[in-house]
Amino acid sequence: MTTDVRTDLYPTRGTAEMTTPRQDPVIWSPPGAPGPVAVQDLQGFERDGFLTVDQLINPDEVAVYHAELDRLIADPAVRADERSVIEPKSQKVRSVFEVHRISEVFARLVADERVVGRARQILGSDVYVHQSRINVKPGFGASGFYWHSDFETWHAEDGLPNMRAVSVSIALTENHDTNGGLMIMPGSHKSFLGCAGETPRDNYKKSLKMQDAGTPSDEALTKMADRHGIKLFTGKAGSATWFDCNCMHGSGDNITPYPRSNVFIVFNSVDNAAEEPFAAPARRPEFIGARDFTPVR
């Protein structure tokens, strides 16, 4: 009797940090495949790990989605739900997960061809939603997200085997250079940094508020920043940033009066469905890492 042993292409959460060259394509669709992303933008995504769209949704649509965000965070039932994350200091809602299931308004946005069409083109297949959320990041002290690769967490704790996922952040408020905007190290998606240290049980309860397990060392981050540089993303409400699942990214605290609110959607290929975690004692809840692999239609 033989037992199948799965291959772990990206070891992490061991005794020491280790770097692994990327084993997967960045653009999965064949050259010339139809889709809303222009060839030069796909080339930039391949090189840098991200692409931006100055106006993905128009001002009238922004108003609709922002009103829905306001409705959700004002709803006591949503606030009390485990899918909501509360700022420790201000006690304001910081994030609400699984918004495409909570809200028909955001479900329509997920299925909008301007959104899902880009995901299909980059990933070269049908896609499902691995995670969705609204991030409010209110002014006057909302905490940032420390440097990390999303794929490191999704591989270690959710069991995504390959780098075949892409995220989009759609701005519902203006992203200034002062209100805790997204920062990415261009080109960092081409190598995987496996982090040191075991994953605690129920790590998600802490990591949704402040990342700890799965964070790189200061030395590793310094080397990466020296090599790749750091790009800060700004833009009007309605703009969007698409980025590869393995980009090293983060954001600072927002101490300005101006909130930085966005819709964040993670699309994963149906051919890259989540397995058992590669480096965690148990799966995370499905509102963080989906186990429903139904393609978005």
N, C-alpha and C positions, 0 to 999 in steps of 0.2 A: 504493500500500500504506500502510495506517495502522497505527500502533502505539498500543495502549491505554495511557493514562497513568492510573494510579490516583490517587484523591484522598486526600491526607493531611489529615485533619480536625484533627490535633493535632501540629503541628510541634514537634520537640524535638531536643536534641543539636546545636544550631547554634552560631553565634558569640556569641549573647547569650540571656539568659533572655527568655521572652515568655509572656504569659498569654492563653489562648484560652477564651472562654466555652464551657461544656459544650454540645455539639451533639446529645446523645443524651438520651433519657428516663432517669430513675432507676428508676422502676417500669415495666416493659415490658408487664405483663399488663393487660388492660382492667379498668376499675372493676367490682367485683363478681365478679371471677373467683374460683372456689373455691380453697381452699388453707388450710394450717395457720396462716398469719399473719393476725391480726385486722386489721380496717380501720384502727384507730387506730395500730397498730404499723407498718403500711405507710405511713401518713401521717408518722409519726415518722422512718421510714427515708428517705422522700422529702426531708424537711426537713433531717435531721441527717447522713444517710449511714450510719446504723448502727441496729441493734436488738439488744437483749439478751434472753436466755432464762435465767431463774434456775436451772432444772433441766431441761436437755435430755435428759440421761441420768441414771439413778438410781445410787445408791451401789454396788449390785452390778455394774452395767455399768462404772462407773468402775474398779472393781477388776480386771475382766477386761481392759480396755484398758490400764490401767497395767501390769499383769503382762506384757502383750504388748510394751509399750514397753521394759520392763526386759529382756525376753528378747532383743529386737532389739539393744539397745545393748551387751549382754553378749556377743553372738555375734561372734567374731573375723572371720568371713567378711563380716558386715555392716559392721563397722568398716573393713575393708580395701576395701570397695566404693566406687567413685567417687561413689555416691549419698549417702555419709556425709560430714558436715562435722565436723571436729575443732577444738575450742577450742585456739588457738595456745599459750596459757600452761599450762593444766591438762592438755592432751592428752586431755580427756574428749570424748565424743561430744556435739556440740551439736545436730545435726539429722540426720535420715535422710529423704531424698526418695523419692518414688514408693512410699509405704508401702502404697497400695491395690493395688499389684502384688506387692510383697514379701510381704505378710501377708494371709491370708484373713480374719483377724479384723478388720483395718481396712477391707478390701474390703466386708465386711458393713455396717460403720458408714457408709461412703460411700453405699451403696444403701438405707440406712434411710430410710423415708418422712419421718421427723421431720427428717432432714437434707436429702435431695435434694428433698423436696416444697417446702420453703421456697425453695430455689434456683429451681425451676421457676416458682413463683408470682412471685418478684421479676423473673425474666428473661423470663417470658412464653413459654417454649418448652421443648422438651427440652434437656438439658444434658449436657456431658461434663466430665471432670476435666482441667483444664488443668495443675494441679499439686497434689500432696499431700505432706505431710511431717509428721513428729513433731519438735517442738522440745523439747529437754530443759531447756535453760537451767539447768544445775546451779548450786548455791550456791557462795559463796566466789569470786566473780570472773568469772562468765559475762558475756561482753560483750553489749551491747545492739544494737539495730538503729536506725541513724540515721534521721532524718526523711526520708520519701519517699512518693511515690504509686506503688503497685504498677503501675497502668496505664501510667505513664510508662515503666517497664521493659518491661512486656509488649507495649506498642505499639512501642517502639524496637527491642527485641531479639528479641521473639517474633513480631511481626507481627499482633497483635490489632488489627483496624481500628477497632472501636467500643467504647464503654464499656458492654459488656453481659456483665460478669462480676461475680461476687460471691464473697467469702471468708467462711469461718466458722472461728473459733478455739474449740475445745472444750477446756475446762480439765480436766486430769487430776490437778492438784494445786490447792490453794487459791491464788488470786491475791490476795496482800496488796497494800497500798499501798506496800510497801517492797521487794518482790522482783522489780523490773524489769517491771512490768505494762505492758500495751498502753495507749498514749495516742493519741487521735485529736482532730483539730481539727474540731469539729462544723460542718457546712455547707461544708467545704473541697472537697467533691466536685463543687460546682457550677461550678468553674472549673479549667482545666488549666494547670499551670505547666510550660512547656517549659524544660528545663535547658540550660545552656551546656556546650559541649565535646564532642568526638567520642568515640565508643565504641571503646575499644581492642579488638583481637582477643582472643578468649577472656576477655572481661571477667568472665564468670561465675565464673572460678576465684578471682578476688579478691573480687568483690562478695558472694559467699555468706558470706564471713567478715567483710568490712567494706565497706559501700557507699561508692563514690567517684563514678564516672560516674553521672549521673542524680540527683545530690543537689542540692537547692536551695541558694541562697546564704543567708548569715546575714540579709541585708537582706530577702529575700523571705519567709523564715520568720518574721521579726519582724513584718512587716506582716500575714501570715496569722494569726499567734497573737493579735495585737492585735485583729484583726477577728473571729475565730471563737472565740477561747479554746481551752483544752485540757482534754479530759476524760480522766481516768485510770480504767481499768476494773479493778474488783475483783470477786471472787465465789468461791463455793465450787467445789470439784471437781464437775464435771457441768454447770456453767453454760456458756453459749456466747455469743459475740458475733459477729453477722453484720455485715459492713461492705462498702460499695461499693468497687469496684476503684480509684476515684480519690480516696479519702480520704487526706489527708495524715496520716501516722501514724508512730509509732516506739516504741521502748522503751528504758529505761535499763539500765545494768549491774545485775547481781544480786550484790551483795556480802554478802547475808544468808546464813545457813546453809540457807535453805529453797529448794529448786528450784521453778521455775515451768515445769511441763511441760504441753504441749498438743498436740492434733491440729489441723493446719491444712489445710483443703481449699479449693481454688479451683475453682468451677464456672463454665464459660463456656457461652454459648448455642451450640447447634449451628449457628445462623444467623450466628455471629460467628467462624467457624473461623479459626485462625491462617493468615496469609499469609507472604510473605517479610518479614524485618525492615524497619521503616521507617527506622531510623537506626542500623544496626549492620552490620558487614561480613559476618556469617554468622549462621545460626541458632544458638541455644543447644541443648545436648543435649536429647533428648526427655524425659529424666527430670526436667528443670526446666520445659520448655515443651512440652506434649504435641502430637503430630501424629496421634494416634489420636483421631478425633472421634466414636467410637461412643457413643451416648447411654447414660447410666446407667439401668439397669433394676432 
